[in-house]
Structures are given as structure tokens and as C-alpha cells.
């Protein structure tokens, strides 16, 4: 997983104080794939609907995302116990647990895999030539751990409440 971190508050859709983040960290550039981004948006829409089932068509319309891509993204979310599905009339998806018990970190990990700020730390790049005595590895491990810490500290409930407090929660009716 690569995470875009130009303005960390924008990653999660909250307008929060980021003055604590050093200038050096602000200049770091990571990127989160579309899959990870869409997974968070999908889960956000489910959190907004609380216990109601929401169709992927509704989520697609609300977030202006490809329904076909959402169909692919929801599979691992269901397999990992983050969402429940219901077929037929009135069906769709809903959160498998309360929104305050699902973190952005869990969602990103299911969609993207573990955080790895550099290729040599990512499982998909195990053949990448990185020396065992790489002095920078400690730095990247700390950066990865810090990113994971932030992602795991933010729940879906936080996202919904943050949107409500910033006026970005426009429509709560999914009918």
C-alpha cells in the first residue's frame, strides 16, 4: 500500500489540525491506490446508513464511483468480515460491526495489504534488490508504523462525525 500524504487531513476527509506534522513529513509522498481509496469511501457510505442495507448502485451514485469496480472491492471486505451482504429486494451491504469498531487501517489493509513506504519493504517486491544492511530501513519501518498508527486510530464513526462537523455530510438519506 502506498499512501498519498501531501495533506494528511485530506486523506481521511476531515478538516483537522495537522500543524503537529513536521515539514519534512509533509514533503514525503506516498500513494494509496484507487482500490484503497474506493474501499474507504464504500465503507464510509455504509457507516452513514448505520444498520440499513445499501446497494452498490446507491454507493456508486453517492460517491460518483464505478459500480463495477465497487463490486470487485466489496468481495474482500465481505471475506474479511467487514461487511455483510444480502441478496434480492432490499438487499445490498451493511457494516458487519459498529462503525466505531472498524478502522480505516483495517479497510486499507484488506484492500491494499500492509503499509510499506518503500518497495523493499513490500511483499510484492520481495525480489527487489535491497541490501540487508540498509541503514535507511529503520527510517522506513518507523514511517510505515506511524502511517499504520494513524490509519488504525481513525474509525468509520470518526469519518462520519468529521463530515458532519465540517458540513460535508450532505445527504444522509439513501432511498
CNS distance restraints for C-alpha pairs under 8 A (distance, minus, plus):
assign (resid   1 and name CA) (resid  31 and name CA) 7.49 0.50 0.50
assign (resid   1 and name CA) (resid  32 and name CA) 6.08 0.50 0.50
assign (resid   1 and name CA) (resid  33 and name CA) 7.26 0.50 0.50
assign (resid   1 and name CA) (resid 108 and name CA) 7.85 0.50 0.50
assign (resid   1 and name CA) (resid 109 and name CA) 7.84 0.50 0.50
assign (resid   1 and name CA) (resid 112 and name CA) 5.05 0.50 0.50
assign (resid   1 and name CA) (resid 113 and name CA) 5.97 0.50 0.50
assign (resid   1 and name CA) (resid 114 and name CA) 6.16 0.50 0.50
assign (resid   1 and name CA) (resid 115 and name CA) 5.04 0.50 0.50
assign (resid   1 and name CA) (resid 116 and name CA) 6.03 0.50 0.50
assign (resid   1 and name CA) (resid 117 and name CA) 7.65 0.50 0.50
assign (resid   2 and name CA) (resid  30 and name CA) 5.00 0.50 0.50
assign (resid   2 and name CA) (resid  31 and name CA) 4.16 0.50 0.50
assign (resid   2 and name CA) (resid  32 and name CA) 4.60 0.50 0.50
assign (resid   2 and name CA) (resid  33 and name CA) 6.92 0.50 0.50
assign (resid   2 and name CA) (resid 115 and name CA) 6.77 0.50 0.50
assign (resid   2 and name CA) (resid 116 and name CA) 6.70 0.50 0.50
assign (resid   2 and name CA) (resid 117 and name CA) 6.21 0.50 0.50
assign (resid   3 and name CA) (resid  29 and name CA) 7.50 0.50 0.50
assign (resid   3 and name CA) (resid  30 and name CA) 4.22 0.50 0.50
assign (resid   3 and name CA) (resid  31 and name CA) 3.53 0.50 0.50
assign (resid   3 and name CA) (resid  32 and name CA) 3.94 0.50 0.50
assign (resid   3 and name CA) (resid  33 and name CA) 7.64 0.50 0.50
assign (resid   3 and name CA) (resid 117 and name CA) 7.91 0.50 0.50
assign (resid   4 and name CA) (resid   8 and name CA) 7.94 0.50 0.50
assign (resid   4 and name CA) (resid  11 and name CA) 7.28 0.50 0.50
assign (resid   4 and name CA) (resid  29 and name CA) 5.79 0.50 0.50
assign (resid   4 and name CA) (resid  30 and name CA) 4.28 0.50 0.50
assign (resid   4 and name CA) (resid  31 and name CA) 3.70 0.50 0.50
assign (resid   4 and name CA) (resid  32 and name CA) 5.63 0.50 0.50
assign (resid   5 and name CA) (resid  11 and name CA) 7.11 0.50 0.50
assign (resid   5 and name CA) (resid  26 and name CA) 6.80 0.50 0.50
assign (resid   5 and name CA) (resid  28 and name CA) 6.71 0.50 0.50
assign (resid   5 and name CA) (resid  29 and name CA) 5.67 0.50 0.50
assign (resid   5 and name CA) (resid  30 and name CA) 5.86 0.50 0.50
assign (resid   5 and name CA) (resid  31 and name CA) 7.17 0.50 0.50
assign (resid   6 and name CA) (resid  26 and name CA) 5.77 0.50 0.50
assign (resid   6 and name CA) (resid  27 and name CA) 6.63 0.50 0.50
assign (resid   6 and name CA) (resid  28 and name CA) 7.20 0.50 0.50
assign (resid   6 and name CA) (resid  29 and name CA) 6.49 0.50 0.50
assign (resid   7 and name CA) (resid  11 and name CA) 7.03 0.50 0.50
assign (resid   7 and name CA) (resid  18 and name CA) 7.95 0.50 0.50
assign (resid   7 and name CA) (resid  26 and name CA) 6.87 0.50 0.50
assign (resid   8 and name CA) (resid  12 and name CA) 7.33 0.50 0.50
assign (resid   8 and name CA) (resid  18 and name CA) 7.18 0.50 0.50
assign (resid   9 and name CA) (resid  13 and name CA) 6.31 0.50 0.50
assign (resid   9 and name CA) (resid  14 and name CA) 5.38 0.50 0.50
assign (resid   9 and name CA) (resid  15 and name CA) 5.87 0.50 0.50
assign (resid   9 and name CA) (resid  16 and name CA) 5.90 0.50 0.50
assign (resid   9 and name CA) (resid  17 and name CA) 7.63 0.50 0.50
assign (resid   9 and name CA) (resid  18 and name CA) 6.73 0.50 0.50
assign (resid  10 and name CA) (resid  14 and name CA) 6.10 0.50 0.50
assign (resid  10 and name CA) (resid  15 and name CA) 7.11 0.50 0.50
assign (resid  12 and name CA) (resid 159 and name CA) 7.03 0.50 0.50
assign (resid  13 and name CA) (resid 159 and name CA) 7.13 0.50 0.50
assign (resid  13 and name CA) (resid 162 and name CA) 7.78 0.50 0.50
assign (resid  13 and name CA) (resid 163 and name CA) 7.24 0.50 0.50
assign (resid  14 and name CA) (resid 159 and name CA) 7.01 0.50 0.50
assign (resid  14 and name CA) (resid 162 and name CA) 5.60 0.50 0.50
assign (resid  14 and name CA) (resid 163 and name CA) 6.55 0.50 0.50
assign (resid  14 and name CA) (resid 166 and name CA) 7.43 0.50 0.50
assign (resid  15 and name CA) (resid 162 and name CA) 7.60 0.50 0.50
assign (resid  15 and name CA) (resid 166 and name CA) 6.80 0.50 0.50
assign (resid  21 and name CA) (resid  25 and name CA) 6.41 0.50 0.50
assign (resid  21 and name CA) (resid  26 and name CA) 6.67 0.50 0.50
assign (resid  22 and name CA) (resid  26 and name CA) 6.31 0.50 0.50
assign (resid  23 and name CA) (resid  27 and name CA) 6.40 0.50 0.50
assign (resid  24 and name CA) (resid  28 and name CA) 6.82 0.50 0.50
assign (resid  30 and name CA) (resid 117 and name CA) 6.71 0.50 0.50
assign (resid  32 and name CA) (resid  36 and name CA) 6.09 0.50 0.50
assign (resid  32 and name CA) (resid  37 and name CA) 6.53 0.50 0.50
assign (resid  33 and name CA) (resid  37 and name CA) 6.33 0.50 0.50
assign (resid  33 and name CA) (resid 112 and name CA) 7.65 0.50 0.50
assign (resid  34 and name CA) (resid  38 and name CA) 5.86 0.50 0.50
assign (resid  35 and name CA) (resid  39 and name CA) 6.02 0.50 0.50
assign (resid  35 and name CA) (resid  73 and name CA) 6.71 0.50 0.50
assign (resid  35 and name CA) (resid 111 and name CA) 6.33 0.50 0.50
assign (resid  35 and name CA) (resid 112 and name CA) 7.27 0.50 0.50
assign (resid  36 and name CA) (resid  40 and name CA) 6.38 0.50 0.50
assign (resid  36 and name CA) (resid 107 and name CA) 7.57 0.50 0.50
assign (resid  36 and name CA) (resid 108 and name CA) 5.40 0.50 0.50
assign (resid  36 and name CA) (resid 111 and name CA) 5.23 0.50 0.50
assign (resid  36 and name CA) (resid 112 and name CA) 5.84 0.50 0.50
assign (resid  37 and name CA) (resid  41 and name CA) 6.40 0.50 0.50
assign (resid  37 and name CA) (resid 108 and name CA) 7.95 0.50 0.50
assign (resid  38 and name CA) (resid  42 and name CA) 5.94 0.50 0.50
assign (resid  38 and name CA) (resid  65 and name CA) 7.66 0.50 0.50
assign (resid  38 and name CA) (resid  70 and name CA) 7.33 0.50 0.50
assign (resid  38 and name CA) (resid  73 and name CA) 7.73 0.50 0.50
assign (resid  39 and name CA) (resid  43 and name CA) 6.16 0.50 0.50
assign (resid  39 and name CA) (resid  70 and name CA) 7.73 0.50 0.50
assign (resid  39 and name CA) (resid  73 and name CA) 6.28 0.50 0.50
assign (resid  39 and name CA) (resid  74 and name CA) 7.43 0.50 0.50
assign (resid  39 and name CA) (resid 107 and name CA) 6.67 0.50 0.50
assign (resid  39 and name CA) (resid 108 and name CA) 7.28 0.50 0.50
assign (resid  39 and name CA) (resid 111 and name CA) 6.62 0.50 0.50
assign (resid  40 and name CA) (resid  44 and name CA) 6.01 0.50 0.50
assign (resid  40 and name CA) (resid 104 and name CA) 6.72 0.50 0.50
assign (resid  40 and name CA) (resid 107 and name CA) 6.39 0.50 0.50
assign (resid  40 and name CA) (resid 108 and name CA) 7.17 0.50 0.50
assign (resid  41 and name CA) (resid  45 and name CA) 6.30 0.50 0.50
assign (resid  41 and name CA) (resid  63 and name CA) 7.30 0.50 0.50
assign (resid  42 and name CA) (resid  46 and name CA) 6.47 0.50 0.50
assign (resid  42 and name CA) (resid  59 and name CA) 6.52 0.50 0.50
assign (resid  42 and name CA) (resid  70 and name CA) 7.54 0.50 0.50
assign (resid  43 and name CA) (resid  47 and name CA) 6.11 0.50 0.50
assign (resid  43 and name CA) (resid  95 and name CA) 7.53 0.50 0.50
assign (resid  43 and name CA) (resid 107 and name CA) 7.95 0.50 0.50
assign (resid  43 and name CA) (resid 156 and name CA) 7.36 0.50 0.50
assign (resid  44 and name CA) (resid  48 and name CA) 6.25 0.50 0.50
assign (resid  44 and name CA) (resid 156 and name CA) 6.13 0.50 0.50
assign (resid  44 and name CA) (resid 159 and name CA) 7.01 0.50 0.50
assign (resid  44 and name CA) (resid 160 and name CA) 6.89 0.50 0.50
assign (resid  45 and name CA) (resid  49 and name CA) 6.53 0.50 0.50
assign (resid  45 and name CA) (resid  59 and name CA) 6.40 0.50 0.50
assign (resid  46 and name CA) (resid  50 and name CA) 6.55 0.50 0.50
assign (resid  46 and name CA) (resid  53 and name CA) 7.79 0.50 0.50
assign (resid  46 and name CA) (resid  54 and name CA) 6.69 0.50 0.50
assign (resid  46 and name CA) (resid  93 and name CA) 7.29 0.50 0.50
assign (resid  46 and name CA) (resid  94 and name CA) 5.56 0.50 0.50
assign (resid  46 and name CA) (resid  95 and name CA) 6.15 0.50 0.50
assign (resid  47 and name CA) (resid  94 and name CA) 7.78 0.50 0.50
assign (resid  47 and name CA) (resid  95 and name CA) 6.72 0.50 0.50
assign (resid  47 and name CA) (resid  99 and name CA) 5.71 0.50 0.50
assign (resid  47 and name CA) (resid 156 and name CA) 6.33 0.50 0.50
assign (resid  47 and name CA) (resid 157 and name CA) 6.95 0.50 0.50
assign (resid  47 and name CA) (resid 160 and name CA) 7.05 0.50 0.50
assign (resid  48 and name CA) (resid 160 and name CA) 6.30 0.50 0.50
assign (resid  48 and name CA) (resid 172 and name CA) 6.60 0.50 0.50
assign (resid  49 and name CA) (resid  53 and name CA) 7.60 0.50 0.50
assign (resid  49 and name CA) (resid  54 and name CA) 7.31 0.50 0.50
assign (resid  49 and name CA) (resid  94 and name CA) 7.90 0.50 0.50
assign (resid  49 and name CA) (resid 172 and name CA) 7.08 0.50 0.50
assign (resid  49 and name CA) (resid 173 and name CA) 7.75 0.50 0.50
assign (resid  49 and name CA) (resid 174 and name CA) 7.21 0.50 0.50
assign (resid  50 and name CA) (resid  94 and name CA) 7.54 0.50 0.50
assign (resid  50 and name CA) (resid  95 and name CA) 7.58 0.50 0.50
assign (resid  50 and name CA) (resid  99 and name CA) 7.80 0.50 0.50
assign (resid  51 and name CA) (resid  94 and name CA) 6.34 0.50 0.50
assign (resid  51 and name CA) (resid  95 and name CA) 7.21 0.50 0.50
assign (resid  52 and name CA) (resid  94 and name CA) 6.28 0.50 0.50
assign (resid  53 and name CA) (resid  85 and name CA) 7.88 0.50 0.50
assign (resid  53 and name CA) (resid  86 and name CA) 7.56 0.50 0.50
assign (resid  53 and name CA) (resid  90 and name CA) 7.01 0.50 0.50
assign (resid  53 and name CA) (resid  91 and name CA) 5.87 0.50 0.50
assign (resid  53 and name CA) (resid  92 and name CA) 5.00 0.50 0.50
assign (resid  53 and name CA) (resid  93 and name CA) 4.87 0.50 0.50
assign (resid  53 and name CA) (resid  94 and name CA) 4.91 0.50 0.50
assign (resid  54 and name CA) (resid  58 and name CA) 6.57 0.50 0.50
assign (resid  54 and name CA) (resid  59 and name CA) 7.22 0.50 0.50
assign (resid  54 and name CA) (resid  91 and name CA) 6.99 0.50 0.50
assign (resid  54 and name CA) (resid  92 and name CA) 4.77 0.50 0.50
assign (resid  54 and name CA) (resid  93 and name CA) 5.21 0.50 0.50
assign (resid  54 and name CA) (resid  94 and name CA) 6.39 0.50 0.50
assign (resid  54 and name CA) (resid 174 and name CA) 7.29 0.50 0.50
assign (resid  55 and name CA) (resid  59 and name CA) 6.54 0.50 0.50
assign (resid  55 and name CA) (resid  91 and name CA) 6.61 0.50 0.50
assign (resid  55 and name CA) (resid  92 and name CA) 4.11 0.50 0.50
assign (resid  55 and name CA) (resid  93 and name CA) 6.23 0.50 0.50
assign (resid  56 and name CA) (resid  60 and name CA) 5.87 0.50 0.50
assign (resid  56 and name CA) (resid  67 and name CA) 6.17 0.50 0.50
assign (resid  56 and name CA) (resid  70 and name CA) 6.77 0.50 0.50
assign (resid  56 and name CA) (resid  71 and name CA) 7.19 0.50 0.50
assign (resid  56 and name CA) (resid  92 and name CA) 6.68 0.50 0.50
assign (resid  56 and name CA) (resid  93 and name CA) 7.63 0.50 0.50
assign (resid  57 and name CA) (resid  61 and name CA) 6.17 0.50 0.50
assign (resid  57 and name CA) (resid  67 and name CA) 6.07 0.50 0.50
assign (resid  58 and name CA) (resid  62 and name CA) 6.06 0.50 0.50
assign (resid  58 and name CA) (resid 174 and name CA) 6.81 0.50 0.50
assign (resid  59 and name CA) (resid  63 and name CA) 6.00 0.50 0.50
assign (resid  59 and name CA) (resid  64 and name CA) 7.86 0.50 0.50
assign (resid  59 and name CA) (resid  65 and name CA) 7.64 0.50 0.50
assign (resid  59 and name CA) (resid  67 and name CA) 7.93 0.50 0.50
assign (resid  60 and name CA) (resid  64 and name CA) 5.29 0.50 0.50
assign (resid  60 and name CA) (resid  65 and name CA) 4.67 0.50 0.50
assign (resid  60 and name CA) (resid  66 and name CA) 5.97 0.50 0.50
assign (resid  60 and name CA) (resid  67 and name CA) 5.28 0.50 0.50
assign (resid  60 and name CA) (resid  70 and name CA) 7.50 0.50 0.50
assign (resid  61 and name CA) (resid  65 and name CA) 6.88 0.50 0.50
assign (resid  65 and name CA) (resid  69 and name CA) 7.77 0.50 0.50
assign (resid  65 and name CA) (resid  70 and name CA) 7.48 0.50 0.50
assign (resid  66 and name CA) (resid  70 and name CA) 6.33 0.50 0.50
assign (resid  67 and name CA) (resid  71 and name CA) 6.22 0.50 0.50
assign (resid  68 and name CA) (resid  72 and name CA) 6.74 0.50 0.50
assign (resid  69 and name CA) (resid  73 and name CA) 6.32 0.50 0.50
assign (resid  70 and name CA) (resid  74 and name CA) 6.01 0.50 0.50
assign (resid  71 and name CA) (resid  75 and name CA) 6.88 0.50 0.50
assign (resid  73 and name CA) (resid  77 and name CA) 6.98 0.50 0.50
assign (resid  73 and name CA) (resid 111 and name CA) 7.15 0.50 0.50
assign (resid  74 and name CA) (resid  78 and name CA) 6.11 0.50 0.50
assign (resid  74 and name CA) (resid  83 and name CA) 7.89 0.50 0.50
assign (resid  75 and name CA) (resid  79 and name CA) 6.17 0.50 0.50
assign (resid  76 and name CA) (resid  80 and name CA) 5.96 0.50 0.50
assign (resid  76 and name CA) (resid 110 and name CA) 6.62 0.50 0.50
assign (resid  76 and name CA) (resid 111 and name CA) 7.11 0.50 0.50
assign (resid  77 and name CA) (resid  81 and name CA) 6.41 0.50 0.50
assign (resid  77 and name CA) (resid  82 and name CA) 5.28 0.50 0.50
assign (resid  77 and name CA) (resid  83 and name CA) 5.95 0.50 0.50
assign (resid  77 and name CA) (resid 107 and name CA) 7.41 0.50 0.50
assign (resid  77 and name CA) (resid 110 and name CA) 6.60 0.50 0.50
assign (resid  77 and name CA) (resid 111 and name CA) 7.52 0.50 0.50
assign (resid  78 and name CA) (resid  82 and name CA) 5.69 0.50 0.50
assign (resid  78 and name CA) (resid  83 and name CA) 4.81 0.50 0.50
assign (resid  78 and name CA) (resid  84 and name CA) 6.02 0.50 0.50
assign (resid  78 and name CA) (resid  85 and name CA) 7.35 0.50 0.50
assign (resid  80 and name CA) (resid 110 and name CA) 7.26 0.50 0.50
assign (resid  81 and name CA) (resid  96 and name CA) 6.32 0.50 0.50
assign (resid  82 and name CA) (resid  95 and name CA) 6.10 0.50 0.50
assign (resid  82 and name CA) (resid  96 and name CA) 5.18 0.50 0.50
assign (resid  82 and name CA) (resid  97 and name CA) 6.86 0.50 0.50
assign (resid  82 and name CA) (resid 102 and name CA) 7.54 0.50 0.50
assign (resid  82 and name CA) (resid 107 and name CA) 7.90 0.50 0.50
assign (resid  83 and name CA) (resid  93 and name CA) 6.37 0.50 0.50
assign (resid  83 and name CA) (resid  94 and name CA) 5.55 0.50 0.50
assign (resid  83 and name CA) (resid  95 and name CA) 4.45 0.50 0.50
assign (resid  83 and name CA) (resid  96 and name CA) 4.52 0.50 0.50
assign (resid  83 and name CA) (resid  97 and name CA) 7.71 0.50 0.50
assign (resid  84 and name CA) (resid  93 and name CA) 5.53 0.50 0.50
assign (resid  84 and name CA) (resid  94 and name CA) 5.47 0.50 0.50
assign (resid  84 and name CA) (resid  95 and name CA) 6.14 0.50 0.50
assign (resid  84 and name CA) (resid  96 and name CA) 5.34 0.50 0.50
assign (resid  85 and name CA) (resid  91 and name CA) 7.21 0.50 0.50
assign (resid  85 and name CA) (resid  92 and name CA) 5.68 0.50 0.50
assign (resid  85 and name CA) (resid  93 and name CA) 4.49 0.50 0.50
assign (resid  85 and name CA) (resid  94 and name CA) 6.71 0.50 0.50
assign (resid  86 and name CA) (resid  90 and name CA) 7.96 0.50 0.50
assign (resid  86 and name CA) (resid  91 and name CA) 4.62 0.50 0.50
assign (resid  86 and name CA) (resid  92 and name CA) 5.33 0.50 0.50
assign (resid  86 and name CA) (resid  93 and name CA) 6.35 0.50 0.50
assign (resid  87 and name CA) (resid  91 and name CA) 4.89 0.50 0.50
assign (resid  87 and name CA) (resid  92 and name CA) 6.46 0.50 0.50
assign (resid  95 and name CA) (resid  99 and name CA) 7.22 0.50 0.50
assign (resid  97 and name CA) (resid 101 and name CA) 6.41 0.50 0.50
assign (resid  97 and name CA) (resid 102 and name CA) 6.95 0.50 0.50
assign (resid  98 and name CA) (resid 102 and name CA) 6.98 0.50 0.50
assign (resid  99 and name CA) (resid 155 and name CA) 6.63 0.50 0.50
assign (resid  99 and name CA) (resid 156 and name CA) 4.99 0.50 0.50
assign (resid  99 and name CA) (resid 157 and name CA) 4.87 0.50 0.50
assign (resid 100 and name CA) (resid 155 and name CA) 5.45 0.50 0.50
assign (resid 100 and name CA) (resid 156 and name CA) 6.08 0.50 0.50
assign (resid 100 and name CA) (resid 157 and name CA) 4.85 0.50 0.50
assign (resid 100 and name CA) (resid 158 and name CA) 7.36 0.50 0.50
assign (resid 101 and name CA) (resid 155 and name CA) 6.66 0.50 0.50
assign (resid 101 and name CA) (resid 156 and name CA) 7.84 0.50 0.50
assign (resid 102 and name CA) (resid 106 and name CA) 6.77 0.50 0.50
assign (resid 102 and name CA) (resid 107 and name CA) 7.77 0.50 0.50
assign (resid 102 and name CA) (resid 155 and name CA) 5.49 0.50 0.50
assign (resid 102 and name CA) (resid 156 and name CA) 6.04 0.50 0.50
assign (resid 103 and name CA) (resid 107 and name CA) 6.63 0.50 0.50
assign (resid 103 and name CA) (resid 151 and name CA) 6.93 0.50 0.50
assign (resid 103 and name CA) (resid 152 and name CA) 5.29 0.50 0.50
assign (resid 103 and name CA) (resid 153 and name CA) 6.79 0.50 0.50
assign (resid 103 and name CA) (resid 154 and name CA) 5.50 0.50 0.50
assign (resid 103 and name CA) (resid 155 and name CA) 4.08 0.50 0.50
assign (resid 103 and name CA) (resid 156 and name CA) 6.03 0.50 0.50
assign (resid 104 and name CA) (resid 108 and name CA) 6.09 0.50 0.50
assign (resid 104 and name CA) (resid 151 and name CA) 5.26 0.50 0.50
assign (resid 104 and name CA) (resid 152 and name CA) 5.95 0.50 0.50
assign (resid 104 and name CA) (resid 153 and name CA) 7.82 0.50 0.50
assign (resid 104 and name CA) (resid 154 and name CA) 5.82 0.50 0.50
assign (resid 104 and name CA) (resid 155 and name CA) 5.85 0.50 0.50
assign (resid 104 and name CA) (resid 156 and name CA) 6.67 0.50 0.50
assign (resid 105 and name CA) (resid 109 and name CA) 5.99 0.50 0.50
assign (resid 105 and name CA) (resid 148 and name CA) 6.34 0.50 0.50
assign (resid 105 and name CA) (resid 149 and name CA) 7.98 0.50 0.50
assign (resid 105 and name CA) (resid 150 and name CA) 7.85 0.50 0.50
assign (resid 105 and name CA) (resid 151 and name CA) 4.31 0.50 0.50
assign (resid 105 and name CA) (resid 152 and name CA) 4.33 0.50 0.50
assign (resid 105 and name CA) (resid 153 and name CA) 7.71 0.50 0.50
assign (resid 105 and name CA) (resid 154 and name CA) 7.58 0.50 0.50
assign (resid 106 and name CA) (resid 110 and name CA) 6.23 0.50 0.50
assign (resid 106 and name CA) (resid 152 and name CA) 6.88 0.50 0.50
assign (resid 107 and name CA) (resid 111 and name CA) 6.19 0.50 0.50
assign (resid 108 and name CA) (resid 112 and name CA) 5.51 0.50 0.50
assign (resid 108 and name CA) (resid 113 and name CA) 6.97 0.50 0.50
assign (resid 109 and name CA) (resid 113 and name CA) 4.35 0.50 0.50
assign (resid 109 and name CA) (resid 114 and name CA) 5.39 0.50 0.50
assign (resid 109 and name CA) (resid 115 and name CA) 7.51 0.50 0.50
assign (resid 114 and name CA) (resid 122 and name CA) 7.71 0.50 0.50
assign (resid 115 and name CA) (resid 122 and name CA) 7.66 0.50 0.50
assign (resid 115 and name CA) (resid 144 and name CA) 5.71 0.50 0.50
assign (resid 115 and name CA) (resid 145 and name CA) 7.86 0.50 0.50
assign (resid 115 and name CA) (resid 147 and name CA) 7.49 0.50 0.50
assign (resid 115 and name CA) (resid 148 and name CA) 6.65 0.50 0.50
assign (resid 116 and name CA) (resid 121 and name CA) 5.41 0.50 0.50
assign (resid 116 and name CA) (resid 122 and name CA) 5.16 0.50 0.50
assign (resid 116 and name CA) (resid 140 and name CA) 7.84 0.50 0.50
assign (resid 116 and name CA) (resid 141 and name CA) 7.91 0.50 0.50
assign (resid 116 and name CA) (resid 144 and name CA) 5.83 0.50 0.50
assign (resid 117 and name CA) (resid 121 and name CA) 7.24 0.50 0.50
assign (resid 117 and name CA) (resid 122 and name CA) 7.93 0.50 0.50
assign (resid 117 and name CA) (resid 140 and name CA) 6.18 0.50 0.50
assign (resid 117 and name CA) (resid 141 and name CA) 7.97 0.50 0.50
assign (resid 117 and name CA) (resid 143 and name CA) 7.09 0.50 0.50
assign (resid 117 and name CA) (resid 144 and name CA) 5.84 0.50 0.50
assign (resid 118 and name CA) (resid 122 and name CA) 6.95 0.50 0.50
assign (resid 118 and name CA) (resid 140 and name CA) 6.95 0.50 0.50
assign (resid 119 and name CA) (resid 125 and name CA) 5.84 0.50 0.50
assign (resid 119 and name CA) (resid 128 and name CA) 7.01 0.50 0.50
assign (resid 120 and name CA) (resid 125 and name CA) 6.12 0.50 0.50
assign (resid 120 and name CA) (resid 126 and name CA) 6.58 0.50 0.50
assign (resid 120 and name CA) (resid 128 and name CA) 5.73 0.50 0.50
assign (resid 120 and name CA) (resid 129 and name CA) 7.18 0.50 0.50
assign (resid 120 and name CA) (resid 130 and name CA) 5.75 0.50 0.50
assign (resid 121 and name CA) (resid 125 and name CA) 7.53 0.50 0.50
assign (resid 121 and name CA) (resid 126 and name CA) 7.69 0.50 0.50
assign (resid 122 and name CA) (resid 126 and name CA) 6.72 0.50 0.50
assign (resid 130 and name CA) (resid 134 and name CA) 7.05 0.50 0.50
assign (resid 136 and name CA) (resid 140 and name CA) 6.52 0.50 0.50
assign (resid 137 and name CA) (resid 141 and name CA) 6.06 0.50 0.50
assign (resid 138 and name CA) (resid 142 and name CA) 6.22 0.50 0.50
assign (resid 139 and name CA) (resid 143 and name CA) 6.21 0.50 0.50
assign (resid 140 and name CA) (resid 144 and name CA) 5.95 0.50 0.50
assign (resid 141 and name CA) (resid 145 and name CA) 6.05 0.50 0.50
assign (resid 142 and name CA) (resid 146 and name CA) 6.02 0.50 0.50
assign (resid 143 and name CA) (resid 147 and name CA) 6.20 0.50 0.50
assign (resid 144 and name CA) (resid 148 and name CA) 6.15 0.50 0.50
assign (resid 145 and name CA) (resid 149 and name CA) 5.98 0.50 0.50
assign (resid 146 and name CA) (resid 150 and name CA) 6.30 0.50 0.50
assign (resid 147 and name CA) (resid 151 and name CA) 6.19 0.50 0.50
assign (resid 148 and name CA) (resid 152 and name CA) 5.95 0.50 0.50
assign (resid 149 and name CA) (resid 153 and name CA) 6.08 0.50 0.50
assign (resid 150 and name CA) (resid 154 and name CA) 6.72 0.50 0.50
assign (resid 154 and name CA) (resid 158 and name CA) 6.08 0.50 0.50
assign (resid 154 and name CA) (resid 159 and name CA) 7.45 0.50 0.50
assign (resid 155 and name CA) (resid 159 and name CA) 6.61 0.50 0.50
assign (resid 156 and name CA) (resid 160 and name CA) 6.33 0.50 0.50
assign (resid 157 and name CA) (resid 161 and name CA) 6.04 0.50 0.50
assign (resid 158 and name CA) (resid 162 and name CA) 5.74 0.50 0.50
assign (resid 159 and name CA) (resid 163 and name CA) 6.09 0.50 0.50
assign (resid 160 and name CA) (resid 164 and name CA) 6.27 0.50 0.50
assign (resid 160 and name CA) (resid 169 and name CA) 7.51 0.50 0.50
assign (resid 161 and name CA) (resid 165 and name CA) 6.18 0.50 0.50
assign (resid 162 and name CA) (resid 166 and name CA) 6.19 0.50 0.50
assign (resid 163 and name CA) (resid 167 and name CA) 6.02 0.50 0.50
assign (resid 163 and name CA) (resid 168 and name CA) 4.78 0.50 0.50
assign (resid 163 and name CA) (resid 169 and name CA) 5.01 0.50 0.50
assign (resid 164 and name CA) (resid 168 and name CA) 6.14 0.50 0.50
assign (resid 164 and name CA) (resid 169 and name CA) 5.06 0.50 0.50
